[in-house]
């Protein structure tokens, strides 16, 4: 009986994209860093910043400075990550660089404990450091994917990572919400101190659940015969070579530009949701509960998108997600109550993880595995610059109009234009180009 149960478990894990120990250890990093994504980026920090750290600023000023700080952090990663990505493929240091960025992020979480009333500049500085840490680590985390997943597994493994991330982020957010709403149960004087403790807890969670990746995921070898010491000068030279090589992968390049645009909308929705809700008077506790709901809806939805991709194709599934996002953006413009926020959070939960997971696996299928760090660093550049444009546009529109509603409706353009650019991408041709390049390397 035990043997049959083990066999069923093994088959289930394989169908979910988690059939081998190294795949489960890789996906667990999504569980680890998603605590930062949900608690710091999406839910708790924006509200704490608006109410406490930026208490002396006008609402519009606080919102625009928050958006600009986000843009600064993403720009830093977009400049540095491609250089390090080029180094990683030729020096076999993907995990070391992942750990370095993770350490920056974890340290920023600990530093957030010292953010108190009126210290908006310190708060944004620490927030920038944390964003650099999480975004930089994800570049090298994603670069491991083509080395771990077999060609037929990419969509499922990528989707499984997002699903586990939703579960981890949701679990940590639920625990944090309990701590903030009941500080006395934990011997804390008030919700303000509890919130600062929550940031420290996020750092500990991130650190502890990252360990399986470093213990069980093997470091991919450097390109044969090309191992070399770490050097930014060599990294810059390799990066220029990568840009020159892009002409060999026209479908991957076209996809990158589509991704740049539509992911801009996704990242902006993630980052400004609660600070926008705060600006129009929504209850902070209910918004966090709504985001918690979104996380747990995202778990089966991300797995579902992986299954959907095997039936209708990853590209069509991404199109479906972008259509839903367009509807969400329009509804967000008219949002006035916490109930509306719950509905929108549920809709985001249905499509967010799946859309991003399939975008990641689509790109992974159209690049040569031997140069995954270089190409995923470029993917990271496009992903992070998407995160620059959206918050910048949001901040500028808020500063110009004094209204977050006008800024939210502007996000619709990114989904429409991104979908239009995605339409002509020939995924099958892109995969053939990548496999041919692998044989030549």
Residue pairs with C-beta under 8 A, 6 or more apart in sequence:
10 19
13 19
13 24
15 156
16 156
16 160
16 163
16 303
16 306
17 23
17 27
17 149
17 153
17 155
17 156
17 157
17 158
17 159
17 160
17 306
18 24
18 27
18 157
18 160
21 216
22 148
22 216
22 217
22 218
23 148
23 149
23 153
23 157
23 160
24 212
25 212
25 213
25 215
25 216
25 217
26 141
26 144
26 145
26 148
26 157
26 161
26 213
26 217
27 157
27 160
27 161
27 164
27 165
28 164
28 168
28 209
28 210
28 212
28 213
29 141
29 161
29 209
29 210
29 212
29 213
30 141
30 161
30 162
30 164
30 165
30 168
31 164
31 165
31 167
31 168
31 169
31 209
32 168
32 205
32 206
32 207
32 208
32 209
32 210
32 213
33 102
33 105
33 134
33 137
33 138
33 141
33 165
33 206
33 210
34 165
34 166
34 168
34 169
34 172
35 168
35 169
35 172
35 173
35 202
35 205
35 206
36 105
36 109
36 130
36 134
36 202
36 206
37 134
37 165
37 169
37 270
38 169
38 170
38 172
38 173
38 291
38 295
39 45
39 169
39 172
39 173
39 176
39 198
39 199
39 202
40 109
40 112
40 127
40 130
40 199
40 202
41 131
41 134
41 270
41 271
42 270
42 271
42 273
42 274
42 291
43 173
43 274
43 287
43 288
43 291
43 292
44 173
44 176
44 180
44 195
44 198
44 199
44 288
45 112
45 127
45 199
46 66
46 271
46 272
46 274
46 275
46 278
47 274
47 275
47 278
47 284
47 287
47 288
48 115
48 195
49 62
49 66
49 120
49 123
49 124
49 127
49 275
50 59
50 62
50 63
50 66
50 275
50 278
50 279
51 278
51 284
52 115
52 116
52 117
52 192
52 195
53 115
53 116
53 117
53 118
53 119
53 120
53 122
53 123
53 124
54 61
54 62
54 65
54 66
54 120
54 123
55 117
55 118
56 118
56 120
57 65
57 120
59 279
60 279
60 398
60 399
60 402
62 120
62 275
63 272
63 275
63 276
63 279
63 395
63 398
63 404
64 395
64 396
64 398
64 399
65 120
65 124
65 395
66 124
66 275
66 395
67 271
67 272
67 391
67 392
67 394
67 395
67 398
68 391
68 392
68 395
69 124
69 127
69 128
70 127
70 131
70 271
70 387
70 391
71 387
71 388
71 391
71 392
71 395
72 128
73 127
73 128
73 129
73 130
73 131
73 132
73 135
74 131
74 135
74 384
74 385
74 387
74 388
74 391
75 384
75 385
75 388
76 128
76 132
77 131
77 132
77 135
77 136
77 139
77 380
77 384
78 380
78 381
78 384
78 385
78 388
80 136
81 135
81 136
81 139
81 377
81 380
81 381
81 384
82 239
82 242
82 374
82 377
82 378
82 380
82 381
83 232
83 235
83 236
83 239
83 377
84 97
84 136
84 139
84 140
84 235
84 377
85 139
85 140
85 143
85 235
85 239
85 373
85 374
85 375
85 376
85 377
85 378
85 380
86 234
86 235
86 236
86 237
86 238
86 239
86 241
86 242
86 373
86 374
86 377
87 93
87 97
87 230
87 231
87 232
87 234
87 235
87 238
88 94
88 97
88 140
88 143
88 373
88 374
88 377
89 222
89 223
89 238
89 370
89 371
89 372
89 373
89 374
90 222
90 223
90 226
90 227
90 228
90 234
90 238
91 222
91 227
91 228
91 229
91 230
92 219
92 220
92 221
92 222
92 227
93 219
93 230
94 140
94 143
94 144
94 219
94 220
94 373
95 140
95 144
95 213
95 214
95 217
95 219
97 136
97 140
98 137
98 140
98 141
98 213
99 137
99 210
99 214
100 136
101 132
101 133
101 134
101 135
101 136
101 137
101 139
101 140
102 133
102 137
102 206
102 207
102 210
103 133
104 129
104 130
104 132
104 133
104 136
105 129
105 130
105 132
105 133
105 134
105 137
105 203
105 206
106 133
106 203
106 206
106 207
107 129
107 133
107 203
108 126
108 127
108 129
108 130
108 133
108 203
109 130
109 199
109 200
109 202
109 203
109 206
110 199
110 200
110 203
111 126
111 129
112 123
112 126
112 127
112 130
112 196
112 199
112 200
113 196
113 197
113 199
113 200
114 122
114 196
115 122
115 123
115 126
115 196
115 199
135 380
135 384
135 387
138 380
139 373
139 376
139 377
139 379
139 380
140 373
140 376
141 213
142 360
142 364
142 376
142 379
142 380
143 372
143 373
143 376
143 377
144 217
144 220
144 372
145 154
145 157
145 158
145 161
145 360
145 361
145 364
145 372
145 376
146 154
146 364
146 367
146 369
146 372
147 220
147 369
147 372
148 157
148 217
149 157
149 158
149 364
151 365
154 361
154 364
154 365
155 306
155 309
155 310
155 314
155 357
155 358
155 361
156 306
156 310
157 361
158 306
158 357
158 358
158 360
158 361
158 364
159 302
159 303
159 305
159 306
159 309
159 353
159 354
159 357
159 358
159 361
160 302
160 303
160 306
161 357
162 298
162 302
162 353
162 354
162 356
162 357
163 298
163 299
163 300
163 302
163 303
163 306
163 353
163 357
164 299
165 353
166 295
166 296
166 298
166 299
166 302
166 349
166 353
167 295
167 296
167 299
168 209
169 295
170 292
170 295
170 296
170 298
170 299
172 201
172 202
172 205
173 288
173 291
173 292
173 295
174 292
175 201
176 198
176 201
176 202
177 285
177 288
177 289
177 292
179 186
179 188
179 194
179 197
179 198
179 201
180 191
180 194
180 195
180 198
181 191
181 285
183 189
183 190
183 191
183 193
183 194
186 194
186 197
188 194
188 197
220 372
222 228
223 370
223 371
223 441
228 234
238 374
239 374
239 377
242 371
242 374
242 375
242 378
245 371
246 252
246 253
246 378
247 253
248 433
248 437
249 366
249 367
249 430
249 433
249 434
249 437
250 430
250 433
251 366
251 425
251 426
251 427
251 429
251 430
251 433
252 363
252 366
252 367
252 375
252 430
252 433
252 434
254 421
254 424
254 425
255 362
255 363
255 366
255 422
255 425
255 427
255 430
256 363
256 378
256 379
256 382
257 382
257 421
258 418
258 419
258 421
258 422
258 425
259 359
259 363
259 379
259 382
259 383
259 386
259 418
259 422
260 382
260 383
260 385
260 386
260 418
261 386
261 414
261 417
261 418
261 421
262 322
262 325
262 414
262 415
262 417
262 418
262 419
262 421
262 422
263 356
263 359
263 382
263 383
263 386
263 387
263 418
264 386
264 387
264 389
264 390
264 414
264 418
265 325
265 329
265 390
265 411
265 412
265 414
265 415
265 418
266 325
266 352
266 355
266 356
266 386
267 383
267 386
267 387
267 390
267 391
268 387
268 390
268 391
268 393
268 394
268 411
268 414
269 325
269 328
269 329
269 332
269 348
269 411
270 352
271 387
271 390
271 391
272 391
272 394
272 404
272 407
272 408
273 287
273 291
273 345
274 284
274 287
274 288
274 291
276 332
276 404
276 407
276 408
277 287
277 335
277 341
278 284
278 287
279 404
280 335
280 336
280 404
280 405
282 337
282 338
282 341
283 338
286 338
286 341
286 342
287 338
287 341
289 342
290 338
290 341
290 342
290 344
290 345
290 346
291 345
293 342
293 345
293 346
293 349
294 345
294 346
294 348
294 349
294 352
295 349
296 349
297 346
297 349
297 350
298 349
298 350
298 352
298 353
301 349
301 350
301 351
301 353
301 354
302 353
302 354
302 357
304 354
305 317
305 321
305 351
305 353
305 354
305 355
305 357
305 358
306 354
306 357
306 358
308 317
308 320
308 354
309 317
309 358
309 361
313 427
314 358
314 361
314 362
314 427
315 362
315 422
315 425
315 427
317 354
317 355
317 358
318 355
318 358
318 359
318 362
318 422
319 419
319 422
320 351
321 351
321 352
321 354
321 355
321 358
322 355
322 415
322 418
322 419
322 422
323 419
324 347
324 350
324 351
325 348
325 351
325 355
325 415
326 412
326 415
326 416
327 347
328 344
328 347
328 348
329 408
329 409
329 411
329 412
329 415
330 409
330 412
331 340
331 343
331 344
331 347
332 344
332 408
332 409
333 405
333 408
333 409
334 340
335 341
335 344
360 379
362 427
363 375
363 376
363 379
364 372
364 376
365 427
365 430
365 431
365 434
366 427
366 430
366 431
366 433
366 434
367 375
367 376
367 434
368 375
368 434
368 437
368 438
368 441
369 438
370 438
370 441
371 441
389 414
390 411
390 414
393 407
393 410
393 411
394 404
394 407
394 408
394 410
394 411
395 407
397 403
397 406
397 407
397 410
398 404
398 406
398 407
401 407
